[in-house]
Amino acid sequence: MTTTDALAAIDEGLDHTYADVYDLMSLMTGDEKHSAAATSTLDVLWVLYDSVLDVSPGTVADADRDRFLLSKGHGPMAYYAVLAAKGFFPVAWLADWASYDSPLGHHPDRTLVPGVEISSGSLGHGLPLAVGTALGLRAQGLDSRVVVLVGDAELDEGSNHEAVELAAAVDLEALTVVVVDNRSATFGVPGRIEERFATNGWHAVGVDGRDHSLLRRALTRRRRTPGEPARPSVVVAHVEEKWS
């Protein structure tokens, strides 16, 4: 599908598919240095919004909606493309992204972009915010799910260490962390992320970050077996692209 076709499709009210998202991303230029950071998240984002999260353009204000928090906010092109493909805002916004009058900035702004739960970009904020969100929902008696996407190198931030320990200590079963591991951490070791979370009491699994079937299975909300303690979950999505 060409860029013109992508714009025409939304004008005609056609449903977008995963194949269209690459064309939608091509509408956004000017931040090529973060293109790898963006494309590494594309498959996870698509699976979440296509078949996992209970949220839609019509339910963004509902108290019991699922919450998705993009902590890895420095490369939001794939996030914007998926939100546009799912109808949260017009595809026409994409072509003007990061311009003076555009609501789509180089970092997502929750006050400007429909469907965006947090303003992000400064690494190390998303996971602590997700913990607080999950605690707040639980205090209100809501069973909504909270999913936060972080990058592998972002886990070096000390704020994440504290959040990982706290979430397990208070049995935040509604919380799922998705770590997109594109091997950008300076001292990253294969399998170390899963071990780190599991050691802190999380349910941890690693999958191919491009395999939609495996991602869908891993991201489907876990139902613990009788006698199993409540605990948060982490899905480590391994992808090929390296940080740039």
Secondary structure, DSSP 8 states (H G I E B T S, - for coil): --HHHHHHHHHTT----HHHHHHHHHT--S-GGGHHHHHTTHHHHHHIIIII----TTSTT-TTS-EEEES-TT--HHHHHHHHHTTSS-GGGGGGTTSTT-S--SS--TTTSTT--S---STT-HHHHHHHHHHHHHHTT----EEEEEETGGGGSHHHHHHHHHHHHTT-TTEEEEEEE-S-STT--TTHHHHHHHHTT-EEEEEETT-HHHHHHHHS-----TT-----EEEEEE-S----
